[in-house]
Amino acid sequence: MKNIVLTIASLYGMIAIILGAFGAHAFKKFLPDEKLASFEVGVRYQMYHAIALLAIGMYFQFNTTLERSATWCLIAGTFVFSVSIYLLSFADHWGANLKFLGPITPLGGLLMVVGWGLLAWIFMKGR
């Protein structure tokens, strides 16, 4: 599990850098400011969680269900949250009706909150 988490953390970080660079340069040409700002929120949260997952992957041994659950909540929550924001940011540009993703984004956020809450519980217990 440790290698999986560290690999996902690395990929999340790499993708956040790539998307951030495109957002700062190429996407500015055709995304309205409001959509670009949303896109940047997705990139920012993805990078925050890439760094957190990197630390978690180095720190945890993943011996407990609680450690695994917290980690998977952060992995899944980050994916759902950020990817849904990326897609919603481009929906108008693509002429696609992706409004169904609007309610999906908060589910990703909720998974991230649960993941952080589980981390707090782990650390309060003293591991």
C-alpha positions as CSV (number, residue, x, y, z in Angstrom):
1,M,0.0,0.0,0.0
2,K,2.9,2.3,0.8
3,N,4.2,2.2,-2.8
4,I,0.7,2.7,-4.2
5,V,0.1,5.8,-2.0
6,L,3.5,7.3,-2.9
7,T,3.0,6.6,-6.6
8,I,-0.5,8.3,-6.5
9,A,0.9,11.2,-4.5
10,S,3.7,11.7,-7.1
11,L,1.3,11.4,-10.0
12,Y,-1.1,13.9,-8.4
13,G,1.8,16.3,-7.9
14,M,3.1,15.9,-11.4
15,I,-0.4,16.4,-12.9
16,A,-1.1,19.4,-10.7
17,I,2.2,21.1,-12.0
18,I,1.3,20.3,-15.6
19,L,-2.3,21.5,-15.3
20,G,-1.2,24.6,-13.3
21,A,1.2,25.5,-16.1
22,F,-1.4,25.1,-18.8
23,G,-3.9,27.1,-16.7
24,A,-1.4,29.9,-16.3
25,H,-0.6,30.1,-20.0
26,A,-2.6,28.1,-22.6
27,F,-6.0,28.0,-20.9
28,K,-6.0,31.8,-20.2
29,K,-6.5,32.3,-23.9
30,F,-10.0,30.7,-24.0
31,L,-11.3,30.1,-20.5
32,P,-13.2,33.0,-18.9
33,D,-11.7,34.3,-15.6
34,E,-14.5,32.7,-13.5
35,K,-13.8,29.3,-15.1
36,L,-10.0,29.7,-14.8
37,A,-10.4,30.6,-11.1
38,S,-12.4,27.4,-10.6
39,F,-9.8,25.4,-12.5
40,E,-7.0,26.8,-10.3
41,V,-8.9,25.8,-7.2
42,G,-8.9,22.2,-8.5
43,V,-5.2,22.4,-9.2
44,R,-4.4,23.9,-5.8
45,Y,-6.4,21.3,-3.8
46,Q,-4.8,18.5,-5.9
47,M,-1.3,19.8,-5.1
48,Y,-2.2,20.2,-1.4
49,H,-3.3,16.6,-1.2
50,A,-0.4,15.3,-3.3
51,I,1.9,16.7,-0.6
52,A,-0.3,15.4,2.2
53,L,-0.4,11.9,0.6
54,L,3.4,12.0,0.1
55,A,3.8,12.6,3.9
56,I,1.2,10.0,4.7
57,G,2.9,7.5,2.5
58,M,6.2,8.0,4.2
59,Y,4.8,8.1,7.7
60,F,2.1,5.4,7.9
61,Q,2.7,1.6,7.7
62,F,-0.9,1.1,6.7
63,N,-1.3,-1.6,9.4
64,T,-4.7,-0.4,10.5
65,T,-8.1,0.0,8.7
66,L,-8.2,3.6,10.0
67,E,-4.9,4.5,8.3
68,R,-6.0,2.8,5.0
69,S,-9.5,4.4,5.2
70,A,-8.1,7.9,5.8
71,T,-5.7,7.5,2.9
72,W,-8.3,6.2,0.4
73,C,-10.8,9.0,1.4
74,L,-8.1,11.5,0.5
75,I,-7.1,9.8,-2.7
76,A,-10.7,9.4,-3.9
77,G,-11.9,12.7,-2.6
78,T,-9.1,14.6,-4.4
79,F,-9.8,12.8,-7.6
80,V,-13.5,13.4,-7.5
81,F,-13.2,17.0,-6.4
82,S,-10.5,18.1,-8.7
83,V,-11.5,16.2,-11.9
84,S,-15.1,17.3,-11.6
85,I,-13.9,20.9,-11.3
86,Y,-11.6,20.5,-14.3
87,L,-14.4,19.1,-16.4
88,L,-16.9,21.8,-15.3
89,S,-14.4,24.5,-16.1
90,F,-14.2,23.3,-19.7
91,A,-17.9,22.3,-20.2
92,D,-18.9,25.6,-21.9
93,H,-15.8,25.6,-24.1
94,W,-16.5,22.1,-25.2
95,G,-20.2,22.8,-25.6
96,A,-20.9,19.9,-23.2
97,N,-23.7,19.7,-20.7
98,L,-21.8,18.5,-17.6
99,K,-24.0,20.2,-15.0
100,F,-24.6,16.8,-13.4
101,L,-21.1,17.1,-12.1
102,G,-22.1,20.1,-9.9
103,P,-23.4,17.9,-7.1
104,I,-20.5,15.4,-7.5
105,T,-17.8,18.0,-6.6
106,P,-19.0,18.4,-3.0
107,L,-18.9,14.6,-2.6
108,G,-15.2,14.8,-3.4
109,G,-14.9,17.6,-0.8
110,L,-16.8,15.5,1.7
111,L,-14.4,12.6,1.2
112,M,-11.5,14.9,1.7
113,V,-13.0,16.2,5.0
114,V,-13.7,12.6,6.2
115,G,-10.1,11.7,5.3
116,W,-8.7,14.7,7.3
117,G,-11.1,13.8,10.2
118,L,-9.8,10.2,10.2
119,L,-6.2,11.5,10.2
120,A,-7.1,13.7,13.2
121,W,-8.6,10.7,15.0
122,I,-5.5,8.7,14.3
123,F,-3.2,11.4,15.7
124,M,-5.5,12.0,18.7
125,K,-5.3,8.3,19.6
126,G,-1.6,8.6,19.5
127,R,-1.3,6.0,16.8
